[in-house]
């Protein structure tokens, strides 16, 4: 296994002095990824030009590495372009009836809301649990479940607060009630150890560009074997059918595995980037990744409190933490922009500053980030 220092050598931005805590928005590219992209471009520009074999190799490699992150079979994973379309595929492939109910909550990123709201025109009832808490638990969900409930969809990690949901507890409940359980995992996969089958997850969607530190325009989703038998492809394309290369047969008979949801040409260069980015996670070890991220989160929260700041998850246990640490602060946008200009990168969300360090970030960088935060917050407070 590689050490933290060995992993850090793969990220050019570190040598440029950038303290980057914005993986919840978009991750930096390692030299593994840039090397793979250069290789792909050379194949397409200098030869052999048609490099379909390269795509097959990268797709199989990326699915294998993802399957080990999620503890599923590689043939249960399919590609798409973003989480919204993955969730739309689920929403439109279930053949839900008027009066059927879907349970959501008011903390979700819109990718896990709009695909289900769009079913209202079919008479489906998306119910959004209102909450002022930083996260949703099973006890918040149970009062809203009734005999009409067909699906519960929730984020593994809430994009704003960083709260990590106990998906095992919710999944077990859903299994007992014969309710489909979907998880938006884009803010969690690659940061915490996962075992989707043991958590009774039926559908799981994530993206390449954030914590997995690859390219935009590529996402993936997992479909459990039981759900695969129920989920119909809402769209059809030439590569979603059996005997796809019998091009003039026009026999609309869908494949039997999860590849039936892949309708045509994919983001092949994005697949190449993801395949090589995922190498870092396995070279460091996913158990070590989770420990580092949670150690960073606890240290960050404690240091913030020592300096008088107000992190949203200041009173939450380690098992509900993630890589996201968010604070409420006056003049948030001005402070965020000033820090960005100084090389301390975070994000502004809903009027709050969101930090999202990864496993290769260090306590020293956290101290530097807090120092910049303190300096700039004092400057704007004194100027009021």
MIDREN-131692 format. One record per residue (C-alpha): chain; x, y, z; residue in three letters. Coordinates in nm, 2 decimals. Each point is the difference from the previous one (the first is absolute). Layout:
<sites>
+----+--------+--------+--------+-----+
! ch !     xx !     yy !     zz !  aa !
+----+--------+--------+--------+-----+
!  A !      X !      Y !      Z ! ALA !
...
+----+--------+--------+--------+-----+
</sites>
This chain:
<sites>
+----+--------+--------+--------+-----+
! ch !     xx !     yy !     zz !  aa !
+----+--------+--------+--------+-----+
!  A !   0.00 !   0.00 !   0.00 ! UNK !
!  A !   0.12 !   0.35 !  -0.08 ! UNK !
!  A !   0.05 !   0.26 !   0.27 ! UNK !
!  A !  -0.17 !   0.34 !   0.01 ! UNK !
!  A !   0.32 !   0.17 !  -0.11 ! UNK !
!  A !   0.03 !  -0.24 !  -0.29 ! UNK !
!  A !  -0.36 !   0.07 !  -0.10 ! UNK !
!  A !   0.05 !   0.38 !   0.02 ! UNK !
!  A !   0.28 !  -0.02 !  -0.26 ! UNK !
!  A !  -0.26 !  -0.09 !  -0.26 ! UNK !
!  A !  -0.18 !   0.33 !   0.03 ! UNK !
!  A !   0.17 !   0.29 !  -0.18 ! UNK !
!  A !  -0.21 !   0.27 !   0.17 ! UNK !
!  A !   0.16 !  -0.07 !   0.33 ! UNK !
!  A !   0.35 !   0.10 !  -0.13 ! UNK !
!  A !  -0.16 !   0.33 !  -0.12 ! UNK !
!  A !  -0.09 !   0.09 !   0.36 ! UNK !
!  A !  -0.38 !  -0.05 !  -0.05 ! UNK !
!  A !  -0.18 !  -0.11 !   0.31 ! UNK !
!  A !  -0.30 !  -0.17 !  -0.16 ! UNK !
!  A !  -0.30 !  -0.09 !   0.22 ! UNK !
!  A !  -0.28 !  -0.01 !  -0.27 ! UNK !
!  A !  -0.03 !  -0.37 !  -0.09 ! UNK !
!  A !  -0.37 !   0.01 !   0.06 ! UNK !
!  A !  -0.03 !   0.23 !  -0.30 ! UNK !
!  A !   0.28 !  -0.12 !  -0.24 ! UNK !
!  A !   0.31 !  -0.20 !   0.07 ! UNK !
!  A !   0.35 !   0.07 !  -0.13 ! UNK !
!  A !   0.16 !  -0.23 !  -0.26 ! UNK !
!  A !   0.29 !  -0.21 !   0.10 ! UNK !
!  A !   0.29 !  -0.08 !  -0.23 ! UNK !
!  A !  -0.15 !  -0.35 !  -0.04 ! UNK !
!  A !  -0.30 !   0.17 !  -0.17 ! UNK !
!  A !   0.19 !   0.25 !  -0.21 ! UNK !
!  A !   0.23 !  -0.28 !  -0.12 ! UNK !
!  A !  -0.30 !  -0.21 !  -0.10 ! UNK !
!  A !  -0.16 !   0.30 !  -0.18 ! UNK !
!  A !   0.32 !   0.08 !  -0.19 ! UNK !
!  A !   0.03 !  -0.37 !  -0.10 ! UNK !
!  A !  -0.36 !   0.00 !  -0.13 ! UNK !
!  A !   0.05 !   0.32 !  -0.20 ! UNK !
!  A !   0.31 !  -0.13 !  -0.16 ! UNK !
!  A !  -0.18 !  -0.32 !  -0.10 ! UNK !
!  A !  -0.28 !   0.20 !  -0.16 ! UNK !
!  A !   0.23 !   0.25 !  -0.17 ! UNK !
!  A !   0.31 !  -0.19 !  -0.10 ! UNK !
!  A !  -0.13 !  -0.36 !  -0.01 ! UNK !
!  A !  -0.17 !  -0.24 !   0.00 ! UNK !
!  A !  -0.28 !   0.27 !   0.01 ! UNK !
!  A !  -0.27 !  -0.26 !   0.04 ! UNK !
!  A !   0.08 !  -0.12 !   0.35 ! UNK !
!  A !  -0.31 !  -0.18 !   0.11 ! UNK !
!  A !   0.21 !  -0.27 !   0.17 ! UNK !
!  A !   0.14 !   0.28 !   0.23 ! UNK !
!  A !  -0.36 !   0.09 !   0.10 ! UNK !
!  A !  -0.08 !  -0.37 !   0.08 ! UNK !
!  A !   0.31 !  -0.03 !   0.21 ! UNK !
!  A !  -0.07 !   0.32 !   0.19 ! UNK !
!  A !  -0.37 !  -0.08 !   0.05 ! UNK !
!  A !   0.07 !  -0.35 !   0.14 ! UNK !
!  A !   0.28 !   0.14 !   0.22 ! UNK !
!  A !  -0.21 !   0.29 !   0.13 ! UNK !
!  A !  -0.30 !  -0.23 !   0.08 ! UNK !
!  A !   0.23 !  -0.24 !   0.17 ! UNK !
!  A !   0.14 !   0.27 !   0.22 ! UNK !
!  A !  -0.34 !   0.16 !   0.07 ! UNK !
!  A !  -0.14 !  -0.34 !   0.09 ! UNK !
!  A !   0.27 !  -0.04 !   0.27 ! UNK !
!  A !  -0.09 !   0.34 !   0.14 ! UNK !
!  A !  -0.37 !  -0.09 !   0.02 ! UNK !
!  A !   0.04 !  -0.38 !   0.06 ! UNK !
!  A !  -0.22 !  -0.09 !  -0.29 ! UNK !
!  A !   0.06 !  -0.20 !  -0.32 ! UNK !
!  A !   0.15 !   0.20 !  -0.30 ! UNK !
!  A !  -0.28 !  -0.12 !  -0.22 ! UNK !
!  A !  -0.25 !   0.17 !   0.22 ! UNK !
!  A !   0.14 !   0.35 !  -0.09 ! UNK !
!  A !  -0.09 !   0.21 !  -0.30 ! UNK !
!  A !   0.11 !   0.33 !  -0.14 ! UNK !
!  A !  -0.20 !   0.32 !  -0.05 ! UNK !
!  A !   0.09 !   0.37 !  -0.03 ! UNK !
!  A !  -0.12 !   0.14 !   0.33 ! UNK !
!  A !  -0.19 !  -0.09 !   0.32 ! UNK !
!  A !  -0.31 !   0.19 !  -0.11 ! UNK !
!  A !  -0.03 !  -0.23 !  -0.30 ! UNK !
!  A !   0.07 !  -0.31 !   0.21 ! UNK !
!  A !  -0.28 !   0.10 !   0.24 ! UNK !
!  A !  -0.23 !   0.08 !  -0.29 ! UNK !
!  A !   0.07 !  -0.35 !  -0.14 ! UNK !
!  A !  -0.11 !  -0.14 !   0.33 ! UNK !
!  A !  -0.31 !   0.22 !   0.03 ! UNK !
!  A !  -0.12 !  -0.07 !  -0.35 ! UNK !
!  A !   0.09 !  -0.37 !  -0.01 ! UNK !
!  A !  -0.21 !  -0.11 !   0.29 ! UNK !
!  A !  -0.34 !   0.03 !  -0.16 ! UNK !
!  A !  -0.14 !   0.17 !   0.30 ! UNK !
!  A !  -0.38 !   0.06 !   0.01 ! UNK !
!  A !  -0.21 !   0.30 !   0.10 ! UNK !
!  A !  -0.01 !   0.01 !   0.38 ! UNK !
!  A !   0.33 !  -0.17 !   0.05 ! UNK !
!  A !   0.22 !   0.19 !   0.25 ! UNK !
!  A !   0.37 !   0.09 !   0.00 ! UNK !
!  A !   0.16 !   0.13 !   0.32 ! UNK !
!  A !   0.28 !   0.26 !  -0.03 ! UNK !
!  A !   0.12 !   0.28 !   0.23 ! UNK !
!  A !   0.07 !   0.37 !   0.00 ! UNK !
!  A !   0.38 !  -0.04 !   0.03 ! UNK !
!  A !   0.05 !  -0.16 !  -0.33 ! UNK !
!  A !   0.20 !   0.13 !  -0.30 ! UNK !
!  A !  -0.25 !   0.06 !  -0.28 ! UNK !
!  A !   0.14 !  -0.30 !  -0.20 ! UNK !
!  A !  -0.18 !  -0.22 !   0.25 ! UNK !
!  A !  -0.32 !   0.21 !   0.00 ! UNK !
!  A !  -0.10 !   0.12 !  -0.35 ! UNK !
!  A !   0.00 !  -0.35 !  -0.17 ! UNK !
!  A !  -0.27 !  -0.10 !   0.25 ! UNK !
!  A !  -0.19 !   0.33 !   0.00 ! UNK !
!  A !  -0.03 !  -0.05 !  -0.38 ! UNK !
!  A !  -0.22 !  -0.31 !   0.07 ! UNK !
!  A !  -0.28 !   0.22 !   0.14 ! UNK !
!  A !  -0.13 !   0.03 !  -0.35 ! UNK !
!  A !  -0.07 !  -0.37 !   0.02 ! UNK !
!  A !  -0.18 !   0.03 !   0.33 ! UNK !
!  A !   0.29 !  -0.13 !   0.21 ! UNK !
!  A !   0.04 !   0.17 !   0.33 ! UNK !
!  A !   0.35 !   0.12 !   0.10 ! UNK !
!  A !   0.00 !   0.09 !   0.36 ! UNK !
!  A !   0.28 !   0.22 !   0.13 ! UNK !
!  A !   0.06 !  -0.04 !   0.38 ! UNK !
!  A !   0.06 !   0.36 !   0.13 ! UNK !
!  A !   0.29 !   0.02 !   0.25 ! UNK !
!  A !   0.21 !   0.26 !   0.17 ! UNK !
!  A !   0.25 !  -0.26 !   0.12 ! UNK !
!  A !   0.34 !  -0.06 !  -0.18 ! UNK !
!  A !  -0.10 !  -0.36 !  -0.10 ! UNK !
!  A !  -0.29 !  -0.25 !  -0.03 ! UNK !
!  A !  -0.03 !  -0.32 !   0.20 ! UNK !
!  A !  -0.23 !  -0.29 !  -0.01 ! UNK !
!  A !  -0.21 !   0.14 !   0.28 ! UNK !
!  A !  -0.07 !   0.31 !  -0.21 ! UNK !
!  A !  -0.11 !  -0.22 !  -0.29 ! UNK !
!  A !  -0.22 !  -0.26 !   0.17 ! UNK !
!  A !  -0.30 !   0.24 !   0.08 ! UNK !
!  A !  -0.04 !   0.07 !  -0.37 ! UNK !
!  A !   0.00 !  -0.35 !  -0.13 ! UNK !
!  A !  -0.33 !  -0.16 !  -0.09 ! UNK !
!  A !  -0.14 !  -0.27 !  -0.22 ! UNK !
!  A !   0.05 !   0.22 !  -0.31 ! UNK !
!  A !   0.37 !   0.05 !   0.05 ! UNK !
!  A !   0.20 !  -0.17 !  -0.28 ! UNK !
!  A !   0.34 !   0.17 !   0.02 ! UNK !
!  A !   0.22 !   0.19 !   0.24 ! UNK !
!  A !   0.29 !   0.19 !  -0.14 ! UNK !
!  A !   0.27 !   0.17 !   0.21 ! UNK !
!  A !   0.35 !   0.13 !  -0.02 ! UNK !
!  A !   0.28 !  -0.20 !   0.16 ! UNK !
!  A !   0.16 !   0.33 !   0.10 ! UNK !
!  A !  -0.20 !   0.33 !   0.00 ! UNK !
!  A !   0.16 !   0.24 !  -0.24 ! UNK !
!  A !  -0.03 !   0.31 !   0.22 ! UNK !
!  A !   0.04 !  -0.12 !   0.36 ! UNK !
!  A !   0.22 !  -0.31 !  -0.06 ! UNK !
!  A !  -0.22 !  -0.22 !   0.21 ! UNK !
!  A !   0.05 !  -0.37 !  -0.07 ! UNK !
!  A !  -0.32 !  -0.20 !   0.00 ! UNK !
!  A !  -0.03 !  -0.34 !   0.16 ! UNK !
!  A !  -0.10 !  -0.17 !  -0.32 ! UNK !
!  A !   0.03 !  -0.35 !   0.15 ! UNK !
!  A !  -0.28 !   0.08 !   0.25 ! UNK !
!  A !  -0.23 !   0.16 !  -0.27 ! UNK !
!  A !   0.08 !  -0.28 !  -0.25 ! UNK !
!  A !  -0.10 !  -0.27 !   0.25 ! UNK !
!  A !  -0.33 !   0.18 !   0.06 ! UNK !
!  A !  -0.07 !   0.03 !  -0.37 ! UNK !
!  A !   0.08 !  -0.37 !  -0.05 ! UNK !
!  A !  -0.25 !  -0.10 !   0.27 ! UNK !
!  A !  -0.27 !   0.23 !  -0.15 ! UNK !
!  A !   0.07 !  -0.10 !  -0.36 ! UNK !
!  A !   0.09 !   0.36 !  -0.09 ! UNK !
!  A !   0.27 !   0.08 !  -0.26 ! UNK !
!  A !   0.30 !   0.17 !   0.15 ! UNK !
!  A !   0.20 !   0.24 !  -0.21 ! UNK !
!  A !   0.31 !   0.19 !   0.11 ! UNK !
!  A !   0.17 !   0.30 !  -0.16 ! UNK !
!  A !   0.36 !  -0.08 !   0.08 ! UNK !
!  A !   0.19 !   0.27 !  -0.18 ! UNK !
!  A !   0.12 !   0.17 !   0.33 ! UNK !
!  A !   0.09 !  -0.33 !   0.17 ! UNK !
!  A !   0.14 !  -0.26 !  -0.24 ! UNK !
!  A !   0.38 !   0.02 !   0.02 ! UNK !
!  A !   0.00 !   0.15 !   0.35 ! UNK !
!  A !  -0.16 !  -0.27 !   0.22 ! UNK !
!  A !   0.01 !  -0.38 !  -0.02 ! UNK !
!  A !  -0.32 !  -0.14 !  -0.15 ! UNK !
!  A !  -0.18 !  -0.33 !  -0.03 ! UNK !
!  A !  -0.31 !   0.06 !  -0.20 ! UNK !
!  A !  -0.15 !  -0.35 !   0.01 ! UNK !
!  A !   0.02 !  -0.02 !   0.38 ! UNK !
!  A !  -0.16 !   0.35 !   0.02 ! UNK !
!  A !  -0.29 !  -0.13 !  -0.22 ! UNK !
!  A !   0.06 !   0.27 !  -0.26 ! UNK !
!  A !  -0.20 !  -0.06 !  -0.32 ! UNK !
!  A !   0.13 !   0.30 !  -0.20 ! UNK !
!  A !   0.32 !   0.20 !   0.05 ! UNK !
!  A !   0.12 !   0.29 !  -0.22 ! UNK !
!  A !   0.32 !   0.19 !   0.02 ! UNK !
!  A !   0.23 !   0.22 !  -0.22 ! UNK !
!  A !   0.36 !   0.01 !  -0.10 ! UNK !
!  A !   0.08 !   0.37 !   0.03 ! UNK !
!  A !  -0.01 !   0.06 !   0.38 ! UNK !
!  A !   0.16 !  -0.23 !   0.25 ! UNK !
!  A !   0.11 !  -0.25 !  -0.26 ! UNK !
!  A !   0.20 !   0.28 !  -0.16 ! UNK !
!  A !  -0.06 !  -0.07 !  -0.37 ! UNK !
!  A !  -0.19 !   0.18 !  -0.27 ! UNK !
!  A !  -0.35 !   0.17 !  -0.03 ! UNK !
!  A !  -0.26 !  -0.17 !  -0.22 ! UNK !
!  A !   0.04 !  -0.35 !   0.14 ! UNK !
!  A !  -0.20 !  -0.17 !   0.27 ! UNK !
!  A !  -0.08 !  -0.35 !   0.09 ! UNK !
!  A !  -0.28 !  -0.19 !   0.16 ! UNK !
!  A !  -0.05 !  -0.34 !   0.17 ! UNK !
!  A !  -0.32 !  -0.20 !  -0.03 ! UNK !
!  A !  -0.06 !  -0.29 !   0.24 ! UNK !
!  A !  -0.10 !  -0.34 !  -0.16 ! UNK !
!  A !  -0.35 !   0.01 !   0.14 ! UNK !
!  A !  -0.06 !   0.36 !  -0.13 ! UNK !
!  A !   0.15 !  -0.08 !  -0.34 ! UNK !
!  A !  -0.29 !  -0.24 !  -0.06 ! UNK !
!  A !  -0.25 !   0.28 !   0.07 ! UNK !
!  A !   0.17 !   0.30 !  -0.16 ! UNK !
!  A !  -0.08 !   0.05 !  -0.37 ! UNK !
!  A !   0.22 !   0.21 !  -0.22 ! UNK !
!  A !  -0.18 !   0.33 !  -0.06 ! UNK !
!  A !   0.21 !   0.06 !  -0.31 ! UNK !
!  A !   0.11 !  -0.23 !  -0.28 ! UNK !
!  A !   0.32 !   0.02 !  -0.20 ! UNK !
!  A !   0.21 !  -0.21 !  -0.23 ! UNK !
!  A !   0.23 !  -0.12 !   0.27 ! UNK !
!  A !  -0.28 !  -0.08 !   0.25 ! UNK !
!  A !  -0.12 !  -0.30 !  -0.20 ! UNK !
!  A !   0.11 !  -0.36 !  -0.03 ! UNK !
!  A !   0.21 !  -0.07 !  -0.31 ! UNK !
!  A !   0.07 !   0.37 !  -0.04 ! UNK !
!  A !   0.25 !  -0.05 !  -0.28 ! UNK !
!  A !  -0.26 !  -0.16 !  -0.22 ! UNK !
!  A !  -0.06 !   0.36 !  -0.11 ! UNK !
!  A !  -0.29 !  -0.04 !  -0.25 ! UNK !
!  A !  -0.20 !  -0.25 !   0.19 ! UNK !
!  A !  -0.19 !   0.26 !   0.21 ! UNK !
!  A !  -0.10 !  -0.26 !   0.26 ! UNK !
!  A !  -0.10 !   0.20 !   0.31 ! UNK !
!  A !   0.09 !  -0.26 !   0.26 ! UNK !
!  A !   0.18 !   0.15 !   0.29 ! UNK !
!  A !   0.31 !  -0.15 !   0.16 ! UNK !
!  A !  -0.07 !  -0.18 !   0.32 ! UNK !
!  A !   0.27 !   0.16 !   0.21 ! UNK !
!  A !   0.06 !   0.36 !   0.11 ! UNK !
!  A !   0.15 !   0.09 !  -0.34 ! UNK !
!  A !  -0.36 !   0.02 !  -0.13 ! UNK !
!  A !   0.00 !   0.36 !   0.14 ! UNK !
!  A !   0.30 !   0.11 !  -0.22 ! UNK !
!  A !  -0.16 !   0.13 !  -0.32 ! UNK !
!  A !   0.30 !   0.09 !  -0.21 ! UNK !
!  A !   0.34 !   0.17 !  -0.01 ! UNK !
!  A !   0.13 !   0.09 !   0.35 ! UNK !
!  A !   0.25 !   0.25 !   0.14 ! UNK !
!  A !   0.29 !  -0.23 !  -0.08 ! UNK !
!  A !   0.27 !   0.25 !   0.10 ! UNK !
!  A !  -0.18 !   0.05 !   0.33 ! UNK !
!  A !   0.01 !  -0.38 !   0.06 ! UNK !
!  A !   0.37 !   0.00 !  -0.07 ! UNK !
!  A !   0.05 !   0.28 !   0.25 ! UNK !
!  A !  -0.20 !  -0.17 !   0.27 ! UNK !
!  A !   0.17 !  -0.33 !  -0.05 ! UNK !
!  A !   0.34 !   0.16 !   0.08 ! UNK !
!  A !  -0.12 !   0.23 !   0.27 ! UNK !
!  A !  -0.14 !  -0.30 !   0.20 ! UNK !
!  A !   0.34 !  -0.15 !   0.01 ! UNK !
!  A !   0.09 !   0.25 !   0.28 ! UNK !
!  A !  -0.28 !  -0.13 !   0.23 ! UNK !
!  A !   0.11 !  -0.36 !  -0.03 ! UNK !
!  A !   0.37 !   0.09 !   0.04 ! UNK !
!  A !  -0.08 !   0.18 !   0.32 ! UNK !
!  A !  -0.28 !  -0.25 !   0.11 ! UNK !
!  A !  -0.36 !   0.10 !   0.04 ! UNK !
!  A !   0.00 !  -0.07 !   0.37 ! UNK !
!  A !   0.29 !   0.24 !   0.04 ! UNK !
!  A !  -0.18 !   0.25 !  -0.22 ! UNK !
!  A !  -0.30 !   0.00 !   0.23 ! UNK !
!  A !   0.21 !   0.03 !   0.31 ! UNK !
!  A !   0.21 !   0.29 !  -0.14 ! UNK !
!  A !  -0.32 !   0.19 !  -0.11 ! UNK !
!  A !  -0.17 !  -0.04 !   0.34 ! UNK !
!  A !   0.32 !   0.08 !   0.19 ! UNK !
!  A !   0.02 !   0.32 !  -0.21 ! UNK !
!  A !  -0.36 !   0.08 !   0.06 ! UNK !
!  A !   0.02 !  -0.04 !   0.38 ! UNK !
!  A !   0.32 !   0.20 !   0.02 ! UNK !
!  A !  -0.14 !   0.27 !  -0.23 ! UNK !
!  A !  -0.32 !   0.03 !   0.21 ! UNK !
!  A !   0.19 !   0.01 !   0.33 ! UNK !
!  A !   0.24 !   0.27 !  -0.13 ! UNK !
!  A !  -0.29 !   0.21 !  -0.14 ! UNK !
!  A !  -0.17 !  -0.01 !   0.34 ! UNK !
!  A !   0.32 !   0.09 !   0.17 ! UNK !
!  A !   0.02 !   0.31 !  -0.22 ! UNK !
!  A !  -0.36 !   0.10 !   0.07 ! UNK !
!  A !  -0.16 !  -0.12 !  -0.33 ! UNK !
!  A !  -0.33 !  -0.19 !  -0.02 ! UNK !
!  A !   0.02 !  -0.32 !  -0.20 ! UNK !
!  A !  -0.34 !  -0.15 !  -0.08 ! UNK !
!  A !   0.09 !  -0.35 !   0.13 ! UNK !
!  A !   0.19 !   0.11 !   0.31 ! UNK !
!  A !  -0.20 !  -0.23 !   0.23 ! UNK !
!  A !  -0.04 !  -0.30 !  -0.23 ! UNK !
!  A !   0.18 !  -0.34 !   0.05 ! UNK !
!  A !   0.27 !  -0.13 !  -0.23 ! UNK !
!  A !  -0.23 !  -0.24 !  -0.18 ! UNK !
!  A !  -0.21 !   0.29 !  -0.12 ! UNK !
!  A !   0.30 !   0.20 !  -0.13 ! UNK !
!  A !   0.14 !   0.01 !  -0.35 ! UNK !
!  A !   0.25 !   0.20 !  -0.20 ! UNK !
!  A !  -0.23 !   0.31 !   0.00 ! UNK !
!  A !   0.04 !   0.26 !   0.28 ! UNK !
!  A !  -0.23 !   0.31 !  -0.03 ! UNK !
!  A !  -0.01 !   0.31 !   0.21 ! UNK !
!  A !  -0.25 !   0.28 !   0.05 ! UNK !
!  A !   0.18 !   0.34 !  -0.01 ! UNK !
!  A !  -0.07 !   0.36 !  -0.07 ! UNK !
!  A !   0.13 !   0.14 !  -0.33 ! UNK !
!  A !   0.04 !  -0.36 !  -0.12 ! UNK !
!  A !   0.03 !   0.08 !  -0.37 ! UNK !
!  A !   0.25 !   0.28 !   0.04 ! UNK !
!  A !   0.22 !  -0.22 !   0.23 ! UNK !
!  A !  -0.02 !  -0.29 !  -0.24 ! UNK !
!  A !   0.10 !   0.21 !  -0.30 ! UNK !
!  A !   0.29 !   0.16 !   0.19 ! UNK !
!  A !   0.13 !  -0.34 !   0.11 ! UNK !
!  A !  -0.03 !  -0.13 !  -0.35 ! UNK !
!  A !   0.22 !   0.29 !  -0.13 ! UNK !
!  A !   0.26 !  -0.10 !   0.26 ! UNK !
!  A !   0.01 !  -0.36 !  -0.11 ! UNK !
!  A !  -0.24 !  -0.15 !   0.26 ! UNK !
!  A !  -0.28 !  -0.16 !  -0.19 ! UNK !
!  A !  -0.33 !  -0.09 !   0.16 ! UNK !
!  A !  -0.36 !   0.05 !  -0.13 ! UNK !
!  A !  -0.30 !   0.22 !   0.07 ! UNK !
!  A !  -0.34 !  -0.18 !   0.04 ! UNK !
!  A !  -0.32 !   0.15 !   0.12 ! UNK !
!  A !   0.18 !   0.29 !   0.16 ! UNK !
!  A !   0.24 !  -0.22 !   0.19 ! UNK !
!  A !   0.36 !  -0.10 !  -0.05 ! UNK !
!  A !   0.05 !  -0.37 !  -0.08 ! UNK !
!  A !   0.34 !  -0.17 !   0.03 ! UNK !
!  A !   0.06 !  -0.34 !  -0.14 ! UNK !
!  A !   0.36 !  -0.13 !   0.06 ! UNK !
!  A !   0.09 !  -0.35 !  -0.14 ! UNK !
!  A !   0.20 !  -0.28 !   0.14 ! UNK !
!  A !   0.33 !   0.14 !  -0.13 ! UNK !
!  A !  -0.05 !   0.33 !   0.17 ! UNK !
!  A !   0.18 !   0.05 !   0.33 ! UNK !
!  A !  -0.05 !   0.15 !   0.35 ! UNK !
!  A !   0.26 !   0.26 !  -0.10 ! UNK !
!  A !  -0.21 !   0.11 !  -0.29 ! UNK !
!  A !  -0.31 !   0.01 !   0.22 ! UNK !
!  A !   0.19 !   0.23 !   0.23 ! UNK !
!  A !   0.10 !   0.22 !  -0.29 ! UNK !
!  A !  -0.36 !   0.01 !  -0.12 ! UNK !
!  A !  -0.13 !   0.10 !   0.34 ! UNK !
!  A !   0.28 !   0.27 !   0.03 ! UNK !
!  A !  -0.12 !   0.15 !  -0.33 ! UNK !
!  A !  -0.36 !  -0.03 !   0.11 ! UNK !
!  A !   0.07 !   0.18 !   0.33 ! UNK !
!  A !   0.21 !   0.27 !  -0.16 ! UNK !
!  A !  -0.26 !   0.08 !  -0.27 ! UNK !
!  A !  -0.30 !  -0.02 !   0.24 ! UNK !
!  A !   0.17 !   0.24 !   0.24 ! UNK !
!  A !   0.07 !   0.24 !  -0.29 ! UNK !
!  A !  -0.37 !   0.01 !  -0.11 ! UNK !
!  A !  -0.13 !   0.02 !   0.36 ! UNK !
!  A !   0.23 !   0.30 !   0.06 ! UNK !
!  A !  -0.11 !   0.17 !  -0.32 ! UNK !
!  A !  -0.37 !  -0.01 !   0.10 ! UNK !
+----+--------+--------+--------+-----+
</sites>
